[in-house]
Amino acid sequence: MRFQETRRRSIVKSVSFRVLVVVSDTVVIYAITRHVGATIALTIATNVASTILYFLHERSWDAISWGRRRVYLSKKT
C-alpha cells in the first residue's frame, strides 16, 4: 500500500508555510533595514523564490521511497 500526496495538498502546505514565513521575514527585514520599501521588495523576492523551491523540494521527496514503510491496518472484530 503506497500513499502519495496530491499536488493540491503540496500547494496548500506550501502556501500556509509561506504565510508564516512572510510574516516572520517582514518583521526581521524591517528590524534590520527600518525602510518600508526595502522590506517589501526583499520580502516579496525572497518568498516567491522560496515558495517555488519548497514546492519542488516536497514533490521531489514524495517521489523518493527511502524512509517510508508500508502500514497495513488490521480489521477489528
Distance bins in CASP14 RR format, pairs under 12 A and 6 or more apart:
PFRMAT RR
TARGET T0000
AUTHOR 0000-0000-0000
RMODE 2
METHOD distances of the structure
MODEL  1
1 68 0 0 0 0 0 1 0 0 0 0 0
1 69 0 0 0 0 0 1 0 0 0 0 0
1 70 1 0 1 0 0 0 0 0 0 0 0
1 71 1 0 0 1 0 0 0 0 0 0 0
1 72 1 0 0 1 0 0 0 0 0 0 0
1 73 0 0 0 0 1 0 0 0 0 0 0
2 62 0 0 0 0 0 1 0 0 0 0 0
2 63 0 0 0 0 0 1 0 0 0 0 0
2 65 0 0 0 0 1 0 0 0 0 0 0
2 68 1 0 0 1 0 0 0 0 0 0 0
2 69 0 0 0 0 0 1 0 0 0 0 0
2 70 1 0 0 1 0 0 0 0 0 0 0
2 71 0 0 0 0 0 1 0 0 0 0 0
2 72 0 0 0 0 0 1 0 0 0 0 0
3 9 0 0 0 0 0 1 0 0 0 0 0
3 62 0 0 0 0 1 0 0 0 0 0 0
3 65 0 0 0 0 0 1 0 0 0 0 0
3 68 0 0 0 0 1 0 0 0 0 0 0
3 69 0 0 0 0 0 1 0 0 0 0 0
3 70 0 0 0 0 1 0 0 0 0 0 0
3 71 0 0 0 0 1 0 0 0 0 0 0
4 10 0 0 0 0 1 0 0 0 0 0 0
4 58 0 0 0 0 0 1 0 0 0 0 0
4 59 0 0 0 0 1 0 0 0 0 0 0
4 61 0 0 0 0 0 1 0 0 0 0 0
4 62 1 0 1 0 0 0 0 0 0 0 0
4 63 0 0 0 0 1 0 0 0 0 0 0
4 64 0 0 0 0 0 1 0 0 0 0 0
4 65 0 0 0 0 0 1 0 0 0 0 0
4 68 0 0 0 0 0 1 0 0 0 0 0
5 11 0 0 0 0 1 0 0 0 0 0 0
5 12 0 0 0 0 1 0 0 0 0 0 0
5 13 0 0 0 0 1 0 0 0 0 0 0
5 14 0 0 0 0 0 1 0 0 0 0 0
5 55 0 0 0 0 0 1 0 0 0 0 0
5 58 1 0 0 1 0 0 0 0 0 0 0
5 59 0 0 0 0 1 0 0 0 0 0 0
5 60 0 0 0 0 0 1 0 0 0 0 0
5 61 0 0 0 0 1 0 0 0 0 0 0
5 62 1 0 1 0 0 0 0 0 0 0 0
5 63 0 0 0 0 0 1 0 0 0 0 0
5 68 0 0 0 0 0 1 0 0 0 0 0
6 12 0 0 0 0 1 0 0 0 0 0 0
6 13 0 0 0 0 0 1 0 0 0 0 0
6 58 0 0 0 0 0 1 0 0 0 0 0
6 59 0 0 0 0 0 1 0 0 0 0 0
6 62 0 0 0 0 1 0 0 0 0 0 0
7 13 0 0 0 0 0 1 0 0 0 0 0
7 14 0 0 0 0 0 1 0 0 0 0 0
7 55 0 0 0 0 1 0 0 0 0 0 0
7 56 0 0 0 0 0 1 0 0 0 0 0
7 58 0 0 0 0 1 0 0 0 0 0 0
7 59 1 0 0 1 0 0 0 0 0 0 0
7 62 0 0 0 0 1 0 0 0 0 0 0
8 14 0 0 0 0 0 1 0 0 0 0 0
8 15 0 0 0 0 0 1 0 0 0 0 0
8 55 0 0 0 0 0 1 0 0 0 0 0
9 15 0 0 0 0 0 1 0 0 0 0 0
9 16 0 0 0 0 0 1 0 0 0 0 0
9 55 0 0 0 0 0 1 0 0 0 0 0
9 58 0 0 0 0 1 0 0 0 0 0 0
9 59 0 0 0 0 0 1 0 0 0 0 0
9 62 0 0 0 0 1 0 0 0 0 0 0
10 16 0 0 0 0 0 1 0 0 0 0 0
10 17 0 0 0 0 0 1 0 0 0 0 0
10 51 0 0 0 0 0 1 0 0 0 0 0
10 54 0 0 0 0 1 0 0 0 0 0 0
10 55 1 0 0 1 0 0 0 0 0 0 0
10 56 0 0 0 0 1 0 0 0 0 0 0
10 57 0 0 0 0 1 0 0 0 0 0 0
10 58 1 0 1 0 0 0 0 0 0 0 0
10 59 1 0 0 1 0 0 0 0 0 0 0
10 60 0 0 0 0 0 1 0 0 0 0 0
10 61 0 0 0 0 1 0 0 0 0 0 0
10 62 1 0 0 1 0 0 0 0 0 0 0
10 63 0 0 0 0 0 1 0 0 0 0 0
11 17 0 0 0 0 0 1 0 0 0 0 0
11 18 0 0 0 0 0 1 0 0 0 0 0
11 51 0 0 0 0 1 0 0 0 0 0 0
11 52 0 0 0 0 0 1 0 0 0 0 0
11 54 0 0 0 0 0 1 0 0 0 0 0
11 55 1 0 0 1 0 0 0 0 0 0 0
11 56 0 0 0 0 0 1 0 0 0 0 0
11 58 0 0 0 0 1 0 0 0 0 0 0
11 59 0 0 0 0 1 0 0 0 0 0 0
12 18 0 0 0 0 0 1 0 0 0 0 0
12 19 0 0 0 0 0 1 0 0 0 0 0
12 55 0 0 0 0 0 1 0 0 0 0 0
12 58 0 0 0 0 0 1 0 0 0 0 0
13 19 0 0 0 0 0 1 0 0 0 0 0
13 20 0 0 0 0 0 1 0 0 0 0 0
13 51 0 0 0 0 0 1 0 0 0 0 0
13 54 0 0 0 0 1 0 0 0 0 0 0
13 55 0 0 0 0 1 0 0 0 0 0 0
13 57 0 0 0 0 0 1 0 0 0 0 0
13 58 1 0 0 1 0 0 0 0 0 0 0
13 59 0 0 0 0 0 1 0 0 0 0 0
13 61 0 0 0 0 0 1 0 0 0 0 0
13 62 0 0 0 0 0 1 0 0 0 0 0
14 20 0 0 0 0 0 1 0 0 0 0 0
14 21 0 0 0 0 0 1 0 0 0 0 0
14 47 0 0 0 0 0 1 0 0 0 0 0
14 48 0 0 0 0 0 1 0 0 0 0 0
14 50 0 0 0 0 1 0 0 0 0 0 0
14 51 1 0 1 0 0 0 0 0 0 0 0
14 52 0 0 0 0 1 0 0 0 0 0 0
14 53 0 0 0 0 1 0 0 0 0 0 0
14 54 1 0 1 0 0 0 0 0 0 0 0
14 55 1 0 1 0 0 0 0 0 0 0 0
14 56 0 0 0 0 1 0 0 0 0 0 0
14 57 0 0 0 0 1 0 0 0 0 0 0
14 58 1 0 0 1 0 0 0 0 0 0 0
14 59 0 0 0 0 1 0 0 0 0 0 0
15 21 0 0 0 0 0 1 0 0 0 0 0
15 22 0 0 0 0 0 1 0 0 0 0 0
15 47 0 0 0 0 0 1 0 0 0 0 0
15 50 0 0 0 0 0 1 0 0 0 0 0
15 51 1 0 0 1 0 0 0 0 0 0 0
15 52 0 0 0 0 0 1 0 0 0 0 0
15 54 0 0 0 0 1 0 0 0 0 0 0
15 55 0 0 0 0 1 0 0 0 0 0 0
15 58 0 0 0 0 0 1 0 0 0 0 0
16 22 0 0 0 0 0 1 0 0 0 0 0
16 23 0 0 0 0 0 1 0 0 0 0 0
16 51 0 0 0 0 0 1 0 0 0 0 0
16 54 0 0 0 0 0 1 0 0 0 0 0
17 23 0 0 0 0 0 1 0 0 0 0 0
17 24 0 0 0 0 0 1 0 0 0 0 0
17 47 0 0 0 0 0 1 0 0 0 0 0
17 50 0 0 0 0 1 0 0 0 0 0 0
17 51 0 0 0 0 1 0 0 0 0 0 0
17 53 0 0 0 0 0 1 0 0 0 0 0
17 54 1 0 0 1 0 0 0 0 0 0 0
17 55 0 0 0 0 0 1 0 0 0 0 0
17 57 0 0 0 0 0 1 0 0 0 0 0
17 58 0 0 0 0 1 0 0 0 0 0 0
18 24 0 0 0 0 0 1 0 0 0 0 0
18 25 0 0 0 0 1 0 0 0 0 0 0
18 26 0 0 0 0 0 1 0 0 0 0 0
18 43 0 0 0 0 0 1 0 0 0 0 0
18 44 0 0 0 0 0 1 0 0 0 0 0
18 46 0 0 0 0 0 1 0 0 0 0 0
18 47 1 0 1 0 0 0 0 0 0 0 0
18 48 0 0 0 0 1 0 0 0 0 0 0
18 49 0 0 0 0 0 1 0 0 0 0 0
18 50 1 0 0 1 0 0 0 0 0 0 0
18 51 1 0 1 0 0 0 0 0 0 0 0
18 52 0 0 0 0 0 1 0 0 0 0 0
18 53 0 0 0 0 0 1 0 0 0 0 0
18 54 1 0 0 1 0 0 0 0 0 0 0
18 55 0 0 0 0 1 0 0 0 0 0 0
19 25 0 0 0 0 0 1 0 0 0 0 0
19 26 0 0 0 0 0 1 0 0 0 0 0
19 43 0 0 0 0 0 1 0 0 0 0 0
19 47 0 0 0 0 1 0 0 0 0 0 0
19 51 0 0 0 0 0 1 0 0 0 0 0
20 26 0 0 0 0 0 1 0 0 0 0 0
20 27 0 0 0 0 0 1 0 0 0 0 0
20 47 0 0 0 0 0 1 0 0 0 0 0
20 50 0 0 0 0 0 1 0 0 0 0 0
20 51 0 0 0 0 0 1 0 0 0 0 0
20 54 0 0 0 0 0 1 0 0 0 0 0
21 27 0 0 0 0 0 1 0 0 0 0 0
21 28 0 0 0 0 0 1 0 0 0 0 0
21 29 0 0 0 0 0 1 0 0 0 0 0
21 43 0 0 0 0 1 0 0 0 0 0 0
21 46 0 0 0 0 1 0 0 0 0 0 0
21 47 1 0 0 1 0 0 0 0 0 0 0
21 48 0 0 0 0 0 1 0 0 0 0 0
21 49 0 0 0 0 0 1 0 0 0 0 0
21 50 1 0 0 1 0 0 0 0 0 0 0
21 51 0 0 0 0 1 0 0 0 0 0 0
21 53 0 0 0 0 0 1 0 0 0 0 0
21 54 0 0 0 0 1 0 0 0 0 0 0
22 28 0 0 0 0 0 1 0 0 0 0 0
22 29 0 0 0 0 0 1 0 0 0 0 0
22 39 0 0 0 0 0 1 0 0 0 0 0
22 40 0 0 0 0 0 1 0 0 0 0 0
22 42 0 0 0 0 0 1 0 0 0 0 0
22 43 1 0 0 1 0 0 0 0 0 0 0
22 44 0 0 0 0 1 0 0 0 0 0 0
22 45 0 0 0 0 0 1 0 0 0 0 0
22 46 0 0 0 0 1 0 0 0 0 0 0
22 47 1 0 1 0 0 0 0 0 0 0 0
22 48 0 0 0 0 0 1 0 0 0 0 0
22 50 0 0 0 0 1 0 0 0 0 0 0
22 51 0 0 0 0 1 0 0 0 0 0 0
23 29 0 0 0 0 0 1 0 0 0 0 0
23 30 0 0 0 0 0 1 0 0 0 0 0
23 43 0 0 0 0 1 0 0 0 0 0 0
23 47 0 0 0 0 0 1 0 0 0 0 0
24 30 0 0 0 0 0 1 0 0 0 0 0
24 31 0 0 0 0 0 1 0 0 0 0 0
24 43 0 0 0 0 1 0 0 0 0 0 0
24 46 0 0 0 0 0 1 0 0 0 0 0
24 47 0 0 0 0 0 1 0 0 0 0 0
24 50 0 0 0 0 0 1 0 0 0 0 0
25 31 0 0 0 0 0 1 0 0 0 0 0
25 32 0 0 0 0 0 1 0 0 0 0 0
25 33 0 0 0 0 0 1 0 0 0 0 0
25 39 0 0 0 0 1 0 0 0 0 0 0
25 40 0 0 0 0 0 1 0 0 0 0 0
25 41 0 0 0 0 0 1 0 0 0 0 0
25 42 1 0 0 1 0 0 0 0 0 0 0
25 43 1 0 1 0 0 0 0 0 0 0 0
25 44 0 0 0 0 1 0 0 0 0 0 0
25 45 0 0 0 0 0 1 0 0 0 0 0
25 46 1 0 0 1 0 0 0 0 0 0 0
25 47 1 0 0 1 0 0 0 0 0 0 0
25 48 0 0 0 0 0 1 0 0 0 0 0
25 49 0 0 0 0 0 1 0 0 0 0 0
25 50 0 0 0 0 1 0 0 0 0 0 0
25 51 0 0 0 0 0 1 0 0 0 0 0
26 32 0 0 0 0 0 1 0 0 0 0 0
26 33 0 0 0 0 0 1 0 0 0 0 0
26 36 0 0 0 0 0 1 0 0 0 0 0
26 37 0 0 0 0 0 1 0 0 0 0 0
26 38 0 0 0 0 0 1 0 0 0 0 0
26 39 1 0 0 1 0 0 0 0 0 0 0
26 40 0 0 0 0 1 0 0 0 0 0 0
26 41 0 0 0 0 0 1 0 0 0 0 0
26 42 0 0 0 0 1 0 0 0 0 0 0
26 43 1 0 1 0 0 0 0 0 0 0 0
26 44 0 0 0 0 1 0 0 0 0 0 0
26 46 0 0 0 0 0 1 0 0 0 0 0
26 47 0 0 0 0 1 0 0 0 0 0 0
27 33 0 0 0 0 0 1 0 0 0 0 0
27 39 0 0 0 0 1 0 0 0 0 0 0
27 43 0 0 0 0 1 0 0 0 0 0 0
28 39 0 0 0 0 1 0 0 0 0 0 0
28 42 0 0 0 0 1 0 0 0 0 0 0
28 43 0 0 0 0 1 0 0 0 0 0 0
28 46 0 0 0 0 0 1 0 0 0 0 0
29 35 0 0 0 0 1 0 0 0 0 0 0
29 36 0 0 0 0 0 1 0 0 0 0 0
29 37 0 0 0 0 1 0 0 0 0 0 0
29 38 1 0 0 1 0 0 0 0 0 0 0
29 39 1 0 1 0 0 0 0 0 0 0 0
29 40 0 0 0 0 1 0 0 0 0 0 0
29 41 0 0 0 0 1 0 0 0 0 0 0
29 42 1 0 1 0 0 0 0 0 0 0 0
29 43 1 0 1 0 0 0 0 0 0 0 0
29 44 0 0 0 0 0 1 0 0 0 0 0
29 45 0 0 0 0 0 1 0 0 0 0 0
29 46 0 0 0 0 1 0 0 0 0 0 0
29 47 0 0 0 0 0 1 0 0 0 0 0
30 36 1 0 0 1 0 0 0 0 0 0 0
30 37 0 0 0 0 1 0 0 0 0 0 0
30 38 0 0 0 0 1 0 0 0 0 0 0
30 39 1 0 1 0 0 0 0 0 0 0 0
30 40 0 0 0 0 1 0 0 0 0 0 0
30 41 0 0 0 0 0 1 0 0 0 0 0
30 42 0 0 0 0 1 0 0 0 0 0 0
30 43 0 0 0 0 1 0 0 0 0 0 0
31 38 0 0 0 0 0 1 0 0 0 0 0
31 39 0 0 0 0 1 0 0 0 0 0 0
32 38 0 0 0 0 1 0 0 0 0 0 0
32 39 0 0 0 0 1 0 0 0 0 0 0
32 42 0 0 0 0 1 0 0 0 0 0 0
32 43 0 0 0 0 0 1 0 0 0 0 0
33 39 1 0 1 0 0 0 0 0 0 0 0
33 40 0 0 0 0 0 1 0 0 0 0 0
33 41 0 0 0 0 1 0 0 0 0 0 0
33 42 1 0 0 1 0 0 0 0 0 0 0
33 43 0 0 0 0 0 1 0 0 0 0 0
35 41 0 0 0 0 1 0 0 0 0 0 0
35 42 0 0 0 0 1 0 0 0 0 0 0
35 43 0 0 0 0 0 1 0 0 0 0 0
36 42 0 0 0 0 0 1 0 0 0 0 0
36 43 0 0 0 0 0 1 0 0 0 0 0
37 43 0 0 0 0 1 0 0 0 0 0 0
37 44 0 0 0 0 0 1 0 0 0 0 0
37 45 0 0 0 0 0 1 0 0 0 0 0
38 44 0 0 0 0 0 1 0 0 0 0 0
38 45 0 0 0 0 0 1 0 0 0 0 0
38 46 0 0 0 0 0 1 0 0 0 0 0
39 45 0 0 0 0 0 1 0 0 0 0 0
39 46 0 0 0 0 0 1 0 0 0 0 0
39 47 0 0 0 0 0 1 0 0 0 0 0
40 46 0 0 0 0 0 1 0 0 0 0 0
40 47 0 0 0 0 0 1 0 0 0 0 0
41 47 0 0 0 0 0 1 0 0 0 0 0
41 48 0 0 0 0 0 1 0 0 0 0 0
42 48 0 0 0 0 0 1 0 0 0 0 0
42 49 0 0 0 0 0 1 0 0 0 0 0
42 50 0 0 0 0 0 1 0 0 0 0 0
43 49 0 0 0 0 0 1 0 0 0 0 0
43 50 0 0 0 0 0 1 0 0 0 0 0
43 51 0 0 0 0 0 1 0 0 0 0 0
44 50 0 0 0 0 0 1 0 0 0 0 0
44 51 0 0 0 0 0 1 0 0 0 0 0
45 51 0 0 0 0 0 1 0 0 0 0 0
45 52 0 0 0 0 0 1 0 0 0 0 0
46 52 0 0 0 0 0 1 0 0 0 0 0
46 53 0 0 0 0 0 1 0 0 0 0 0
46 54 0 0 0 0 0 1 0 0 0 0 0
47 53 0 0 0 0 0 1 0 0 0 0 0
47 54 0 0 0 0 1 0 0 0 0 0 0
48 54 0 0 0 0 0 1 0 0 0 0 0
48 55 0 0 0 0 0 1 0 0 0 0 0
49 55 0 0 0 0 0 1 0 0 0 0 0
49 56 0 0 0 0 0 1 0 0 0 0 0
50 56 0 0 0 0 0 1 0 0 0 0 0
50 57 0 0 0 0 0 1 0 0 0 0 0
51 57 0 0 0 0 0 1 0 0 0 0 0
51 58 0 0 0 0 0 1 0 0 0 0 0
52 58 0 0 0 0 0 1 0 0 0 0 0
52 59 0 0 0 0 0 1 0 0 0 0 0
53 59 0 0 0 0 0 1 0 0 0 0 0
53 60 0 0 0 0 0 1 0 0 0 0 0
54 60 0 0 0 0 0 1 0 0 0 0 0
54 61 0 0 0 0 0 1 0 0 0 0 0
55 61 0 0 0 0 0 1 0 0 0 0 0
55 62 0 0 0 0 0 1 0 0 0 0 0
56 62 0 0 0 0 0 1 0 0 0 0 0
56 63 0 0 0 0 0 1 0 0 0 0 0
57 63 0 0 0 0 0 1 0 0 0 0 0
57 64 0 0 0 0 0 1 0 0 0 0 0
58 64 0 0 0 0 0 1 0 0 0 0 0
60 66 0 0 0 0 0 1 0 0 0 0 0
61 67 0 0 0 0 0 1 0 0 0 0 0
61 68 0 0 0 0 0 1 0 0 0 0 0
62 68 0 0 0 0 1 0 0 0 0 0 0
END
